[in-house]
Amino acid sequence: MKDYNKGSTVLVRDIIFADGERDPKHLRPAMLTITTNWESGQIYCLAITSKVGKYLIDPDRYYLVDEDLQEKAQLVFPSLVKLDKVHKLNYHGEVKGGFPPQAYKEIIEKLKQYMQREDVYDPYYEEIKDFL
């Protein structure tokens, strides 16, 4: 299994999520690795999108990536990390870059805050929240 570190951005093709759902995109530009289950070989991650108009509608649901992080993480700028759904992937893609530790810590803190909302429940977050 490849070496996926916390905060790595991963380029993934033809994703089939752990729930059996197929990603409608053939190529997902980037997923942010949260943690890895070494026994099963699966990674838990967050999707990254360049559709930043969504940030204006519900800023708590997204982490807006600063321009100075774009090159290191190998993202299109502007970009958002989507905090509303943790993904558990069976398929592993190519590591393209990553977020520095401080930015990764900010993303995880914002993820925790979002997941504590009364209207939010994510089973994959529940599996990993003790590791965060």
N, C-alpha and C positions, 0 to 999 in steps of 0.2 A: 504494500500500500504506500502511496506517495506520502510525503511529509507535509501535512496540512497544519499550519500553525494558526493559533488564534489571531484573527485579524487579516489572514491571507485573503486576497481576492482571487476568485477562481473562475475561469472561462469554462462554461459547461455547454455541451451539445446534447440535444435529444434527451432532455431530462425526463425520467419517470420518477415522480415523487413517491415517498414511502407509502402513501395512501393509494397508490396505483394510478393517480391522475397524471396524464401526460402534459408536459409544458407545451402550450400552443406555439411558442417560439422555437425554431430549430436551434438557434444559438442564443443562449442567455449571456449577455455581455459580462455580467459579473455577479458572483455570489460572495458574500462575506462569511468566512468560516468563523463559527462561534466555538465549537468544540468537536472532537472526534470520538466516536465509540470504536476503540481499537479492536474489541472482540468481534463486532459485526462488520467492521469496515465501512460504517456509514458516517457521514458528516452532517452536522447540524449547521444551518447557515441562514442568512437573511438575503433577500433579493435586493438588487440595486437597480434603480431606474433613472432615466434622464428626463422623465416627465415631471418636471418640477412644479408645474401648475397645481398639482395635487397638494403641495406644501401649504398653499394659501388656504385651502379648504379645511385641512386638519393638521396643523403643524406638529401636534403631539404624536401623530402616527408615523412621522418620518424624521430622519436625521439628515439635515442639509449639509452636504460635504463642502468644506471650505476649498477655495480654488487652489490654495497651496498644497492640499493633499492629493489633488487630482493626478499628478504625474506619478507619484510614488505608488498610489493604489492602482494605476493604469485604468483610469475611468474617463469617460467622456464628461466634459464639464459643460453645464452644471449636472450634478447627480444627487440622488436621494437614496439613503438606505431605508428600506421599508421595514418598519418595526411591527407591523400588524400581523405577520405570520412567520413563524419559524418553520423552515423546511428541513426535512430529514432526507438526505439523498443517498441512494444506492449507487449512483453513478458518480464518478470522480473526474473532474476536468483538470485542465492545465492551470497551475498557479501563475498568475500574471503580475502580481504585485502585492501590496498590503498596506494596512493602516499602521502608523506608528503607535506604540503602546498607549500614549496619552489619548489619542483620538479614539482608539479601540475602547478604552475605559469609558470615555464619554458616551459612545454608542451603547455600550452595555448598560450604563446607568439610565440612559433614556429608554432603552428597551424594558428594563425593570419597572420604571415609572409607568410606561404605557401598559404593560401587562397587569399592573395592579388596579387598573380601572375596572369598575363593576361590570361594565358591558363587554369585557374582553375575557375570552378563555381560549387557550391554545394548548392542546395535549402535548406537543413537542416541547413547548416551553416548560411545562410541568415536569417533563423527563429530565431536563438539564438545569433547572433553576438552582439546584443545590451546588452545581459546579461553577456558577457565575459569581 
